[in-house]
Amino acid sequence: MNIPKITIHETLSLPKLGIGTWEMGGRQNPDKSEDNKFIRAIQFALENGIRLIDTAEMYGNGHTEELVAKAIKTYEREQLLITSKVSGDHLAYQDLIKAAHNSLKRLETAYLDLYLLHWPNPDVPVEETMKAINELLEQGLIKHFGLSNFSAAQTAEVLKWTDAPIITNQLEYNLFTRNNGRITEDVEASIIPFCHSKDISITAWRPVLKGATNPLQQPLINQIAAKHEATPMQIALAWLLNKPLTLAIPKMTSEKHILENIEAAGIELDEQEMKLLDEIAD
Ligand SMILES: NC(=O)c1ccc[n+]([C@@H]2O[C@H](COP(=O)([O-])OP(=O)(O)OC[C@H]3O[C@@H](n4cnc5c(N)ncnc54)[C@H](OP(=O)(O)O)[C@@H]3O)[C@@H](O)[C@H]2O)c1
C-alpha cells in the first residue's frame, strides 16, 4: 500500500507513517538479546512500504542505530528517510558535532535525512546549538533538521538562529494525550497552532498509546471502527494521520501491528468523525 505523503516547506516529502524504534535494542542501555527480532521487524515494515525510520542516539545507548543499519543494508539509501536525534545533553557545539558523526557511523550512512534536537536544554544557548546544526546542514551530513519536545516559545527561539526550515516538532500526541504529555504541556492548545503557523509539521510520538487498548473501549470509537471495518487502535492512528501536517511513528514489532498500522494510513475519516474524535478527550 502507498502511504500518503506530505510536503513540508515545499522542500521535503515525507510519508505520514514511519516506524519508531524506542525499546528496540534496549532502553538507556544496549540489550542485544532480541536483535534478530527487531531487525526482522524493521525489514518487514520496509517490505510492506514503510520508508521512514525514527531512531535516536539515546536509544539503547546507540545500539538501536546499529540495528537500523543492519535492517537497511539491502536497501538503496535514497529510498529511505532516516531520522535520528541528538540528546538534549549534547547540544553544546562540540558535543553535537561529535554526536552527529557517531550516529552516522553507527547507522553506516553518509547522511541523515532529518536530525532532531531530542529535547531542549536551557543550559546551552540556542545560538550555539544552531551553529552546529547549520554547519552539519551546509556539509550535507544532515539534509534537514527538526525539534522534539520543544514548546512554542522554545521553537520560536530556534527560528531566530537559522535560515533552514524546521521540518517537524516531535511531540507526545495521541487520541488521549493532547495537552497532558509527560514532557510537553499544551500541545494541542499552544504548540501545534504555533508550529502550523510556521509550516512546521508535528510528528506524533506514542501515537498508539503504547499499545493500551482499554481507553479505546468506548461506544463512539467502536462505532467508527465498525463502519471502517477497522480496529479501535487503527481509528486512533487514523485520527492523527487525517490531521493536517501530522505524521506518526508507532513502534511496531509484530507483523500484525505493522500491517494494521499501514492499513490505518489509508483510512479516511470524514469531518464529522474527526470532530467527534477531537471531542473525545478532555
Ligand atoms: N521524541 C521523543 O521524546 C520520543 C519519546 C518516545 C518515543 N518516541 C518515538 O516514538 C515512537 C513511538 O512511541 P512509543 O514506542 O513510545 O509508543 P507507541 O508507538 O504508541 O506504542 C508502541 C506499542 O504499541 C504496540 N502497537 C503498535 N501498533 C499497534 C496496533 N496497531 N495495535 C495495538 N498495539 C500496537 C506495539 O507493540 P509491538 O511492538 O508488539 O508491535 C508497542 O508495544 C518510539 O518508538 C520512538 O521512535 C520519541
The ligand as an SDF file (V2000), in Angstrom:
LIG
                    3D

 48 52  0  0  0  0  0  0  0  0999 V2000
   10.8960   12.2960   20.8390 N   0  0  0  0  0  0  0  0  0  0  0  0
   10.6850   11.6540   21.9640 C   0  0  0  0  0  0  0  0  0  0  0  0
   10.9530   12.1630   23.0730 O   0  0  0  0  0  0  0  0  0  0  0  0
   10.0970   10.2860   21.9080 C   0  0  0  0  0  0  0  0  0  0  0  0
    9.6480    9.6680   23.0810 C   0  0  0  0  0  0  0  0  0  0  0  0
    9.0870    8.3960   22.9840 C   0  0  0  0  0  0  0  0  0  0  0  0
    9.0060    7.7780   21.7440 C   0  0  0  0  0  0  0  0  0  0  0  0
    9.4880    8.3810   20.6200 N   0  0  0  0  0  0  0  0  0  0  0  0
    9.4270    7.7370   19.2760 C   0  0  0  0  0  0  0  0  0  0  0  0
    8.0630    7.4280   19.0020 O   0  0  0  0  0  0  0  0  0  0  0  0
    7.9340    6.0410   18.7600 C   0  0  0  0  0  0  0  0  0  0  0  0
    6.5790    5.5570   19.2070 C   0  0  0  0  0  0  0  0  0  0  0  0
    6.3450    5.7700   20.5860 O   0  0  0  0  0  0  0  0  0  0  0  0
    6.3320    4.5850   21.6540 P   0  0  0  0  0  0  0  0  0  0  0  0
    7.1580    3.4540   21.1570 O   0  0  0  0  0  0  0  0  0  0  0  0
    6.6950    5.1620   22.9400 O   0  0  0  0  0  0  0  0  0  0  0  0
    4.7910    4.1980   21.7560 O   0  0  0  0  0  0  0  0  0  0  0  0
    3.6890    3.6620   20.7080 P   0  0  0  0  0  0  0  0  0  0  0  0
    4.2120    3.6410   19.3360 O   0  0  0  0  0  0  0  0  0  0  0  0
    2.4400    4.4180   20.9700 O   0  0  0  0  0  0  0  0  0  0  0  0
    3.4240    2.1740   21.2360 O   0  0  0  0  0  0  0  0  0  0  0  0
    4.2060    1.0660   20.8990 C   0  0  0  0  0  0  0  0  0  0  0  0
    3.4940   -0.1740   21.4200 C   0  0  0  0  0  0  0  0  0  0  0  0
    2.2190   -0.2980   20.7820 O   0  0  0  0  0  0  0  0  0  0  0  0
    2.0850   -1.5660   20.1900 C   0  0  0  0  0  0  0  0  0  0  0  0
    1.3330   -1.3840   18.9220 N   0  0  0  0  0  0  0  0  0  0  0  0
    1.8020   -0.8840   17.7480 C   0  0  0  0  0  0  0  0  0  0  0  0
    0.8230   -0.8620   16.8320 N   0  0  0  0  0  0  0  0  0  0  0  0
   -0.2900   -1.3640   17.4250 C   0  0  0  0  0  0  0  0  0  0  0  0
   -1.6030   -1.6170   16.9740 C   0  0  0  0  0  0  0  0  0  0  0  0
   -1.9980   -1.3300   15.7330 N   0  0  0  0  0  0  0  0  0  0  0  0
   -2.4970   -2.1520   17.8730 N   0  0  0  0  0  0  0  0  0  0  0  0
   -2.1240   -2.4430   19.1320 C   0  0  0  0  0  0  0  0  0  0  0  0
   -0.8780   -2.2310   19.6180 N   0  0  0  0  0  0  0  0  0  0  0  0
    0.0380   -1.6880   18.7620 C   0  0  0  0  0  0  0  0  0  0  0  0
    3.4850   -2.0710   19.9650 C   0  0  0  0  0  0  0  0  0  0  0  0
    3.5090   -3.4850   20.0350 O   0  0  0  0  0  0  0  0  0  0  0  0
    4.5330   -4.4210   19.1920 P   0  0  0  0  0  0  0  0  0  0  0  0
    5.8820   -3.7880   19.2960 O   0  0  0  0  0  0  0  0  0  0  0  0
    4.4260   -5.7220   19.8890 O   0  0  0  0  0  0  0  0  0  0  0  0
    4.0580   -4.4930   17.7820 O   0  0  0  0  0  0  0  0  0  0  0  0
    4.2310   -1.4540   21.1500 C   0  0  0  0  0  0  0  0  0  0  0  0
    4.0880   -2.2570   22.2930 O   0  0  0  0  0  0  0  0  0  0  0  0
    9.1150    5.4310   19.5190 C   0  0  0  0  0  0  0  0  0  0  0  0
    9.4050    4.1280   19.1300 O   0  0  0  0  0  0  0  0  0  0  0  0
   10.2000    6.4360   19.2250 C   0  0  0  0  0  0  0  0  0  0  0  0
   10.7670    6.2110   17.9470 O   0  0  0  0  0  0  0  0  0  0  0  0
   10.0090    9.6350   20.6920 C   0  0  0  0  0  0  0  0  0  0  0  0
  1  2  1  0
  2  3  2  0
  2  4  1  0
  4  5  1  0
  4 48  2  0
  5  6  2  0
  6  7  1  0
  7  8  2  0
  8  9  1  0
  8 48  1  0
  9 10  1  0
  9 46  1  0
 10 11  1  0
 11 12  1  0
 11 44  1  0
 12 13  1  0
 13 14  1  0
 14 15  2  0
 14 16  1  0
 14 17  1  0
 17 18  1  0
 18 19  2  0
 18 20  1  0
 18 21  1  0
 21 22  1  0
 22 23  1  0
 23 24  1  0
 23 42  1  0
 24 25  1  0
 25 26  1  0
 25 36  1  0
 26 27  1  0
 26 35  1  0
 27 28  2  0
 28 29  1  0
 29 30  1  0
 29 35  2  0
 30 31  1  0
 30 32  2  0
 32 33  1  0
 33 34  2  0
 34 35  1  0
 36 37  1  0
 36 42  1  0
 37 38  1  0
 38 39  2  0
 38 40  1  0
 38 41  1  0
 42 43  1  0
 44 45  1  0
 44 46  1  0
 46 47  1  0
M  CHG  2   8   1  16  -1
M  END
$$$$
